[in-house]
Every structure is written in structure tokens, then in C-alpha cells.
Amino acid sequence: MAETKPIDFLIVGFGLAGALLASELLRRGSCVVVIDPGEMNASQVAAGLINPVTGLRFVKTAEIEQLLPAAKACYAAWAEAFKRPFYVEKPMWRLLRREQDVAQCRKRLDDDAYRDYLGGIAQPWKRDAVLGCLEQKQTGYLLTRPLLSCLLEYLRAHSSYRQAHFDYRDLRFDPVLQWQEFRPRRIIFCEGFRARENPWFSWLPLRPAKGEILTLEHALPIPDRLFNDGHWLLSLGGNRVRLGATFDRENIDGQITGQAKAELLQAGERIFPGLKEAKLIAQEAGVRPCTEDRQPFIGAHPKLPQLHIFNGFGAKGSVMIPGYGRRFADYLGNGEALPSSCDIKRHERTHFPGG
């Protein structure tokens, strides 16, 4: 019989969630192995935007006061470790086109709870149908692809990465938990939208949404900042921008489409006239692991406590994952309670078979 290897955690999936969680557990002295097929995933496509105030009603992300500092500290620590930056802070202009949007903004500006995230309403240009721009602070974007590349090197250096397909049928529970040669104390699934196919966690109300993004080259005087007009525009410097993103709940795949390209170019023209004539450099698609209540899925299986999930961060993974990863590591290591808003126990009664 082949020799088996006892480990603390087997993590399935190497998107931003799996990579950062594995790194956090390694930092705490655990023995970790990440299993991943090495394919393109949503984290590699995503723009990695961090924006504390979002939506039609300009609402703060839940627990942003804790999540944002945790995210910045995490990315700064990896920047120091790898001697290269990963988080780029860049102010955002939110274009206001309706009087009710302006009124809602003024309401938020009068609220002390929003003072750290909103700077006022500016009039940077005269433009038809634009009443002003809400200046948003502490916004920016994560260089997700370079970070994942560096974290992959880090995990490989610690013998903590295996490129392989995780076949659920290979998992054994008796006499001990085992997958191939590994005997983990716990398995953590970080599979993104593929959690829909997981035989132990497919009952969770995942609502995946495909998003497409364009990279364009232009000759326009676009200011070096983020723009938000329902869609977003991110200046990359060197006359390049990224433009995104579409939101498609019907076609859950990684295929790019002409329909999305047309939608994005039209949105870009609304944000900055002339952009529809820009040169297309790349069009990419990924699937966001969104959830029914917009809160992540974290915690243990109701009947199999050695199986866990860390997933469902949707479009806010860049700001959510570091903070929730630390809390989850505290839960796994010390038994500290998870916030009820993210603990999957909230769905047991309504969604778990026999719950």
C-alpha cells in the first residue's frame, strides 16, 4: 500500500480565496496543500476593484471598517515580501445623471459614517446628461494576476501546491479522511462558481454571474482615475484602459461574446466620448461566485464537520477575502465563532436537505 501523508488542510481551488487562505494558514504554521487544475479562473480575469460605497443607493459594504484595513495590510505585506506592489489606490468619480442621485449623494455626504469614503460632488467637466461626479475615496484595484503568480511560487516553495483535478469520487471518509495520498484533518473547498457541482455544498444558494471585460488602447485625455457609471472604466496608464463589466446570470461559461463587447463599448462611450473608436487589445470573461444574500459562504458542512467551504465573495473578493480569511483561520485554529452574516449555518434550515 502506498504511504499516505498527514496534513492539516487540503484546499481545493486556487483563485484569490484559495490562494490567500492557504497562505494565511501556512503563515500560522499549518501544513497545507492546494489542489487546482491550473485553468483560467474568475480571479485571474477580474479587475480586482476595491470600492467601499456601491449600488444605486450608495451604500457602504458591510463591515468595510474592518475589511478594508485588513485587505490593505495583507496586500502591503505581500508587496514587501515579493518586492513589488499589488494594490494600486486610485480615486474614483461616480457619474451622476439624475437629480435623485445627487440628492442621495448629499444625504450620504451629510452622514459621518461615510466621511472616510466620500469626498464631495465635483464638476470636473461640462457634459450633457452629467450633473456632477461623486468623489469616492479609498478606492483602487488589485493586480490580481501578478499576485496569484507570486503566491503560486510561494506555495510551491513550501511544497503546498499540486496541479491536479479534484475528483470528488476519490475522497474517502472511512477509516479516515483521505484523498489520494493525503490524509487531511480538514478539506476546504474554494471552487468559485463550481461549488454548484460539489456533492456536499451544492445546496447553498449560489447565484453565479458571468462578467466580461475589455482592455482598450486609446489616444484620449482620460484622467488617471477610476470612473463608475453603472459600468466602470479603469485607467492603466500608457494609453490603456480596462472597461467592465457585464452581468449575465444566464450564460455561465467563460466564452466571450459580441453582445458583451457592444454593451461595454456603448458604456465606455457614455463615460468618455470617443472611446468606442479605441483599439481592442483583449476581451475576457469570468464567472463571479455571487450568492443569494450577497454574503460569502464560510463554515463547516452540517453533517460532515471535516468538510468546509470558503467561497461566494462575488465581485468584492479583493476587499473581503483577506479579512474573512483571517477570521476563518481563527475559527479553524482556535474555534472562534464566525460572524453569523457569513456562516453557512444561516442557510441550513431553508436549503439543506433535511435541515
LOTIFI-215393 format. One record per residue (C-alpha): x, y, z; residue number from 0. Coordinates in nm, 3 decimals. Example, Ala and Ser with C-alpha at 12.3 -4.5 7.8 and 13.67 -1.06 7.14 Angstrom:
// LOTIFI-215393
[rec [1.230; -0.450; 0.780]; 0] [rec [1.367; -0.106; 0.714]; 1] 
END
This chain:
// LOTIFI-215393
[rec [0.000; 0.000; 0.000]; 0] [rec [0.131; 0.347; -0.091]; 1] [rec [0.240; 0.564; 0.200]; 2] [rec [-0.006; 0.837; 0.296]; 3] [rec [0.082; 1.187; 0.409]; 4] [rec [-0.097; 1.350; 0.704]; 5] [rec [-0.162; 1.723; 0.657]; 6] [rec [-0.372; 1.983; 0.834]; 7] [rec [-0.566; 2.127; 0.541]; 8] [rec [-0.636; 2.026; 0.184]; 9] [rec [-0.766; 2.330; -0.008]; 10] [rec [-0.948; 2.274; -0.336]; 11] [rec [-0.918; 2.574; -0.571]; 12] [rec [-0.653; 2.836; -0.644]; 13] [rec [-0.844; 3.155; -0.706]; 14] [rec [-0.787; 3.453; -0.479]; 15] [rec [-0.985; 3.286; -0.198]; 16] [rec [-0.790; 2.960; -0.202]; 17] [rec [-0.452; 3.128; -0.252]; 18] [rec [-0.487; 3.384; 0.028]; 19] [rec [-0.644; 3.138; 0.272]; 20] [rec [-0.370; 2.881; 0.209]; 21] [rec [-0.103; 3.148; 0.260]; 22] [rec [-0.266; 3.263; 0.585]; 23] [rec [-0.280; 2.907; 0.720]; 24] [rec [0.082; 2.844; 0.618]; 25] [rec [0.186; 3.164; 0.793]; 26] [rec [0.027; 3.026; 1.110]; 27] [rec [0.232; 2.709; 1.091]; 28] [rec [-0.020; 2.468; 0.940]; 29] [rec [0.065; 2.202; 0.684]; 30] [rec [-0.139; 2.290; 0.374]; 31] [rec [-0.175; 2.152; 0.022]; 32] [rec [-0.373; 2.329; -0.253]; 33] [rec [-0.524; 2.120; -0.533]; 34] [rec [-0.606; 2.303; -0.857]; 35] [rec [-0.626; 2.206; -1.226]; 36] [rec [-0.430; 2.516; -1.330]; 37] [rec [-0.703; 2.654; -1.555]; 38] [rec [-0.810; 3.017; -1.600]; 39] [rec [-1.048; 3.127; -1.325]; 40] [rec [-1.254; 3.434; -1.240]; 41] [rec [-0.986; 3.580; -1.010]; 42] [rec [-0.739; 3.600; -1.298]; 43] [rec [-0.989; 3.783; -1.520]; 44] [rec [-1.134; 4.016; -1.257]; 45] [rec [-1.022; 4.377; -1.237]; 46] [rec [-0.983; 4.344; -0.860]; 47] [rec [-1.168; 4.667; -0.787]; 48] [rec [-1.196; 4.789; -0.429]; 49] [rec [-1.482; 5.034; -0.380]; 50] [rec [-1.628; 5.076; -0.030]; 51] [rec [-1.952; 5.251; -0.143]; 52] [rec [-2.158; 5.086; -0.416]; 53] [rec [-2.503; 5.040; -0.564]; 54] [rec [-2.784; 5.271; -0.670]; 55] [rec [-2.830; 5.390; -0.312]; 56] [rec [-2.456; 5.449; -0.246]; 57] [rec [-2.432; 5.200; 0.043]; 58] [rec [-2.117; 5.102; 0.233]; 59] [rec [-2.004; 4.741; 0.205]; 60] [rec [-2.093; 4.556; 0.526]; 61] [rec [-1.807; 4.560; 0.780]; 62] [rec [-1.594; 4.773; 0.549]; 63] [rec [-1.435; 4.941; 0.853]; 64] [rec [-1.269; 4.607; 0.935]; 65] [rec [-1.238; 4.454; 0.588]; 66] [rec [-1.064; 4.743; 0.411]; 67] [rec [-0.774; 4.782; 0.660]; 68] [rec [-0.728; 4.403; 0.663]; 69] [rec [-0.712; 4.397; 0.281]; 70] [rec [-0.465; 4.685; 0.262]; 71] [rec [-0.243; 4.529; 0.531]; 72] [rec [-0.249; 4.192; 0.354]; 73] [rec [-0.151; 4.332; 0.014]; 74] [rec [0.114; 4.558; 0.168]; 75] [rec [0.268; 4.257; 0.346]; 76] [rec [0.287; 4.059; 0.021]; 77] [rec [0.425; 4.364; -0.159]; 78] [rec [0.705; 4.377; 0.098]; 79] [rec [0.765; 4.002; 0.073]; 80] [rec [0.784; 3.996; -0.306]; 81] [rec [0.931; 4.346; -0.350]; 82] [rec [0.661; 4.458; -0.591]; 83] [rec [0.329; 4.643; -0.548]; 84] [rec [-0.004; 4.463; -0.580]; 85] [rec [-0.262; 4.718; -0.468]; 86] [rec [-0.298; 5.047; -0.656]; 87] [rec [-0.501; 5.313; -0.477]; 88] [rec [-0.681; 5.535; -0.726]; 89] [rec [-0.965; 5.784; -0.662]; 90] [rec [-1.299; 5.725; -0.828]; 91] [rec [-1.552; 5.955; -0.993]; 92] [rec [-1.907; 5.825; -0.981]; 93] [rec [-2.100; 5.996; -1.262]; 94] [rec [-2.435; 6.139; -1.152]; 95] [rec [-2.703; 6.161; -1.418]; 96] [rec [-3.028; 6.205; -1.220]; 97] [rec [-3.138; 6.463; -0.967]; 98] [rec [-3.238; 6.184; -0.727]; 99] [rec [-2.880; 6.050; -0.744]; 100] [rec [-2.746; 6.391; -0.647]; 101] [rec [-2.994; 6.412; -0.360]; 102] [rec [-2.894; 6.065; -0.237]; 103] [rec [-2.527; 6.163; -0.256]; 104] [rec [-2.585; 6.475; -0.049]; 105] [rec [-2.760; 6.262; 0.211]; 106] [rec [-2.457; 6.035; 0.233]; 107] [rec [-2.219; 6.329; 0.244]; 108] [rec [-2.404; 6.457; 0.550]; 109] [rec [-2.362; 6.121; 0.723]; 110] [rec [-2.045; 6.098; 0.937]; 111] [rec [-2.032; 5.722; 0.877]; 112] [rec [-1.943; 5.793; 0.511]; 113] [rec [-1.688; 6.067; 0.573]; 114] [rec [-1.384; 5.842; 0.518]; 115] [rec [-1.514; 5.717; 0.183]; 116] [rec [-1.676; 6.017; 0.010]; 117] [rec [-1.513; 6.347; -0.070]; 118] [rec [-1.786; 6.560; -0.226]; 119] [rec [-1.956; 6.631; -0.557]; 120] [rec [-1.723; 6.770; -0.823]; 121] [rec [-1.784; 6.934; -1.160]; 122] [rec [-1.474; 6.818; -1.350]; 123] [rec [-1.623; 6.884; -1.693]; 124] [rec [-1.923; 7.022; -1.877]; 125] [rec [-2.103; 6.730; -2.034]; 126] [rec [-2.458; 6.665; -2.140]; 127] [rec [-2.657; 6.446; -1.900]; 128] [rec [-2.385; 6.452; -1.631]; 129] [rec [-2.490; 6.660; -1.329]; 130] [rec [-2.164; 6.606; -1.144]; 131] [rec [-1.925; 6.342; -1.014]; 132] [rec [-1.924; 6.197; -0.666]; 133] [rec [-1.564; 6.177; -0.547]; 134] [rec [-1.507; 5.842; -0.381]; 135] [rec [-1.206; 5.780; -0.156]; 136] [rec [-1.009; 5.470; -0.057]; 137] [rec [-1.084; 5.311; -0.393]; 138] [rec [-0.842; 5.128; -0.616]; 139] [rec [-0.764; 4.793; -0.772]; 140] [rec [-0.566; 4.479; -0.703]; 141] [rec [-0.314; 4.345; -0.953]; 142] [rec [-0.470; 4.003; -0.914]; 143] [rec [-0.282; 3.811; -1.182]; 144] [rec [0.069; 3.911; -1.062]; 145] [rec [-0.030; 3.843; -0.700]; 146] [rec [-0.159; 3.495; -0.783]; 147] [rec [0.159; 3.422; -0.978]; 148] [rec [0.373; 3.517; -0.679]; 149] [rec [0.155; 3.322; -0.436]; 150] [rec [0.186; 3.018; -0.660]; 151] [rec [0.565; 3.042; -0.632]; 152] [rec [0.531; 3.080; -0.255]; 153] [rec [0.313; 2.770; -0.223]; 154] [rec [0.538; 2.564; -0.448]; 155] [rec [0.840; 2.667; -0.240]; 156] [rec [0.659; 2.520; 0.063]; 157] [rec [0.557; 2.202; -0.126]; 158] [rec [0.197; 2.320; -0.084]; 159] [rec [0.063; 2.311; -0.439]; 160] [rec [-0.043; 2.021; -0.657]; 161] [rec [-0.174; 2.077; -1.010]; 162] [rec [-0.446; 1.815; -1.038]; 163] [rec [-0.816; 1.772; -1.091]; 164] [rec [-1.000; 1.702; -0.765]; 165] [rec [-1.233; 1.412; -0.836]; 166] [rec [-1.499; 1.402; -0.565]; 167] [rec [-1.528; 1.025; -0.611]; 168] [rec [-1.169; 0.979; -0.488]; 169] [rec [-1.249; 1.119; -0.143]; 170] [rec [-1.263; 0.856; 0.135]; 171] [rec [-1.414; 0.907; 0.479]; 172] [rec [-1.354; 0.565; 0.635]; 173] [rec [-1.147; 0.478; 0.829]; 174] [rec [-1.001; 0.830; 0.799]; 175] [rec [-1.047; 1.127; 0.567]; 176] [rec [-0.824; 1.067; 0.265]; 177] [rec [-0.779; 1.199; -0.089]; 178] [rec [-0.518; 1.013; -0.295]; 179] [rec [-0.204; 1.008; -0.076]; 180] [rec [-0.316; 1.292; 0.154]; 181] [rec [-0.481; 1.242; 0.492]; 182] [rec [-0.605; 1.593; 0.580]; 183] [rec [-0.766; 1.683; 0.908]; 184] [rec [-0.995; 1.911; 0.710]; 185] [rec [-1.077; 1.986; 0.348]; 186] [rec [-1.173; 2.339; 0.242]; 187] [rec [-1.349; 2.397; -0.090]; 188] [rec [-1.267; 2.728; -0.264]; 189] [rec [-1.405; 2.640; -0.605]; 190] [rec [-1.585; 2.959; -0.706]; 191] [rec [-1.898; 2.903; -0.915]; 192] [rec [-1.810; 2.533; -0.950]; 193] [rec [-1.943; 2.485; -0.598]; 194] [rec [-2.272; 2.421; -0.779]; 195] [rec [-2.133; 2.078; -0.870]; 196] [rec [-1.991; 1.997; -0.526]; 197] [rec [-2.184; 1.699; -0.382]; 198] [rec [-2.156; 1.833; -0.026]; 199] [rec [-2.218; 2.207; -0.079]; 200] [rec [-2.436; 2.235; -0.390]; 201] [rec [-2.737; 2.304; -0.163]; 202] [rec [-2.607; 2.652; -0.086]; 203] [rec [-2.788; 2.930; -0.279]; 204] [rec [-2.508; 3.031; -0.515]; 205] [rec [-2.613; 3.279; -0.787]; 206] [rec [-2.317; 3.292; -1.028]; 207] [rec [-2.291; 3.576; -1.277]; 208] [rec [-2.070; 3.588; -1.583]; 209] [rec [-1.880; 3.910; -1.644]; 210] [rec [-1.684; 4.028; -1.948]; 211] [rec [-1.411; 4.293; -1.955]; 212] [rec [-1.237; 4.479; -2.238]; 213] [rec [-0.882; 4.613; -2.250]; 214] [rec [-0.854; 4.907; -2.490]; 215] [rec [-0.577; 5.128; -2.630]; 216] [rec [-0.677; 5.489; -2.693]; 217] [rec [-0.547; 5.838; -2.771]; 218] [rec [-0.785; 6.029; -2.543]; 219] [rec [-0.703; 6.262; -2.249]; 220] [rec [-0.854; 6.026; -1.990]; 221] [rec [-0.764; 6.127; -1.633]; 222] [rec [-0.571; 5.880; -1.421]; 223] [rec [-0.856; 5.759; -1.204]; 224] [rec [-1.149; 5.518; -1.185]; 225] [rec [-1.486; 5.606; -1.337]; 226] [rec [-1.816; 5.449; -1.236]; 227] [rec [-2.134; 5.488; -1.436]; 228] [rec [-2.303; 5.155; -1.373]; 229] [rec [-2.012; 5.014; -1.570]; 230] [rec [-1.657; 5.112; -1.471]; 231] [rec [-1.353; 5.246; -1.654]; 232] [rec [-1.003; 5.197; -1.514]; 233] [rec [-0.705; 5.390; -1.648]; 234] [rec [-0.396; 5.168; -1.662]; 235] [rec [-0.153; 5.429; -1.791]; 236] [rec [0.028; 5.408; -2.123]; 237] [rec [-0.294; 5.495; -2.310]; 238] [rec [-0.462; 5.174; -2.196]; 239] [rec [-0.784; 5.126; -2.003]; 240] [rec [-0.995; 4.835; -1.879]; 241] [rec [-1.369; 4.860; -1.923]; 242] [rec [-1.622; 4.642; -1.747]; 243] [rec [-1.815; 4.462; -1.658]; 244] [rec [-2.120; 4.286; -1.790]; 245] [rec [-2.353; 4.089; -1.562]; 246] [rec [-2.504; 3.774; -1.711]; 247] [rec [-2.682; 3.514; -1.498]; 248] [rec [-2.800; 3.308; -1.796]; 249] [rec [-2.477; 3.203; -1.969]; 250] [rec [-2.247; 3.063; -1.702]; 251] [rec [-1.936; 2.995; -1.907]; 252] [rec [-1.604; 3.150; -1.997]; 253] [rec [-1.693; 3.241; -2.357]; 254] [rec [-1.659; 3.600; -2.478]; 255] [rec [-1.949; 3.741; -2.682]; 256] [rec [-2.013; 4.013; -2.937]; 257] [rec [-2.313; 4.125; -2.737]; 258] [rec [-2.099; 4.199; -2.431]; 259] [rec [-1.842; 4.380; -2.642]; 260] [rec [-2.111; 4.606; -2.789]; 261] [rec [-2.260; 4.674; -2.444]; 262] [rec [-1.923; 4.766; -2.299]; 263] [rec [-1.820; 4.992; -2.587]; 264] [rec [-2.152; 5.175; -2.559]; 265] [rec [-2.098; 5.215; -2.183]; 266] [rec [-1.742; 5.339; -2.242]; 267] [rec [-1.868; 5.599; -2.488]; 268] [rec [-2.111; 5.725; -2.222]; 269] [rec [-1.828; 5.760; -1.973]; 270] [rec [-1.573; 5.916; -2.208]; 271] [rec [-1.683; 6.012; -2.562]; 272] [rec [-1.454; 5.879; -2.833]; 273] [rec [-1.374; 5.556; -2.652]; 274] [rec [-1.579; 5.348; -2.894]; 275] [rec [-1.308; 5.413; -3.154]; 276] [rec [-1.033; 5.274; -2.929]; 277] [rec [-0.832; 4.969; -3.033]; 278] [rec [-0.942; 4.643; -2.873]; 279] [rec [-0.647; 4.471; -2.705]; 280] [rec [-0.828; 4.195; -2.518]; 281] [rec [-1.173; 4.069; -2.426]; 282] [rec [-1.201; 3.831; -2.131]; 283] [rec [-1.478; 3.652; -1.945]; 284] [rec [-1.510; 3.501; -1.600]; 285] [rec [-1.784; 3.383; -1.367]; 286] [rec [-1.833; 3.554; -1.032]; 287] [rec [-1.940; 3.329; -0.740]; 288] [rec [-2.222; 3.556; -0.621]; 289] [rec [-2.466; 3.449; -0.351]; 290] [rec [-2.837; 3.496; -0.292]; 291] [rec [-2.790; 3.733; 0.004]; 292] [rec [-2.461; 3.886; -0.119]; 293] [rec [-2.272; 3.746; 0.179]; 294] [rec [-1.998; 3.482; 0.149]; 295] [rec [-2.028; 3.113; 0.227]; 296] [rec [-1.793; 3.018; 0.511]; 297] [rec [-1.807; 2.729; 0.754]; 298] [rec [-1.846; 2.355; 0.809]; 299] [rec [-2.081; 2.107; 0.647]; 300] [rec [-2.381; 2.040; 0.875]; 301] [rec [-2.322; 1.662; 0.888]; 302] [rec [-1.955; 1.627; 0.791]; 303] [rec [-1.760; 1.871; 1.012]; 304] [rec [-1.428; 1.786; 0.848]; 305] [rec [-1.550; 1.944; 0.522]; 306] [rec [-1.557; 2.324; 0.490]; 307] [rec [-1.629; 2.592; 0.235]; 308] [rec [-1.471; 2.937; 0.179]; 309] [rec [-1.647; 3.086; -0.120]; 310] [rec [-1.913; 3.322; -0.252]; 311] [rec [-1.731; 3.656; -0.245]; 312] [rec [-1.883; 3.771; -0.574]; 313] [rec [-1.745; 4.092; -0.718]; 314] [rec [-1.597; 4.206; -0.383]; 315] [rec [-1.338; 3.936; -0.331]; 316] [rec [-1.042; 4.177; -0.332]; 317] [rec [-1.169; 4.363; -0.027]; 318] [rec [-1.344; 4.075; 0.152]; 319] [rec [-1.112; 3.775; 0.127]; 320] [rec [-0.817; 3.891; 0.343]; 321] [rec [-1.032; 3.987; 0.642]; 322] [rec [-1.264; 3.690; 0.621]; 323] [rec [-0.962; 3.465; 0.563]; 324] [rec [-0.814; 3.575; 0.896]; 325] [rec [-1.145; 3.515; 1.071]; 326] [rec [-1.181; 3.174; 0.914]; 327] [rec [-0.824; 3.085; 1.017]; 328] [rec [-0.913; 3.190; 1.374]; 329] [rec [-1.218; 2.965; 1.356]; 330] [rec [-1.018; 2.671; 1.220]; 331] [rec [-0.731; 2.713; 1.464]; 332] [rec [-0.892; 2.841; 1.782]; 333] [rec [-1.261; 2.766; 1.741]; 334] [rec [-1.352; 3.136; 1.737]; 335] [rec [-1.709; 3.196; 1.619]; 336] [rec [-1.770; 3.309; 1.261]; 337] [rec [-1.989; 3.616; 1.201]; 338] [rec [-2.347; 3.496; 1.156]; 339] [rec [-2.373; 3.701; 0.835]; 340] [rec [-2.121; 3.476; 0.655]; 341] [rec [-2.160; 3.145; 0.841]; 342] [rec [-2.338; 2.892; 0.618]; 343] [rec [-2.549; 2.790; 0.918]; 344] [rec [-2.780; 3.074; 0.812]; 345] [rec [-2.897; 2.859; 0.518]; 346] [rec [-2.930; 2.519; 0.687]; 347] [rec [-3.295; 2.541; 0.783]; 348] [rec [-3.412; 2.671; 0.446]; 349] [rec [-3.177; 2.499; 0.199]; 350] [rec [-3.000; 2.194; 0.347]; 351] [rec [-3.182; 1.871; 0.260]; 352] [rec [-3.349; 1.754; 0.580]; 353] [rec [-3.239; 2.073; 0.755]; 354] 
END
